Amino acid sequence: MSKIRKQVYLDPSHERELKKMARETGKTEATIIREALDRLILETRLDKERMESWKAERAFINEWTAKGPVPGDQRRWRREDLYDRKGLR
């Protein structure tokens, strides 16, 4: 796998931590930086997917809310009953 060289500037505290991590893990500083970047990329993608899922869920909720109450709805439960059912209390 070919690599592309990049030059970055680090704060002194980052430099100290990077060197410490390299010593403790036996990894190169470049490997640690690449792994951190991989985690950031994955986290950013997951955040985007979560936000898209939430938007879809929100649209679903809004669609059902706009329909109003179900005709003839005779439910006799309270919000607290849901917690009891799930064993959350």
Residue pairs with C-beta under 8 A, 6 or more apart in sequence:
8 33
10 18
18 29
18 32
18 33
19 29
21 27
21 32
22 28
22 29
22 32
25 32
27 35
80 89
83 89
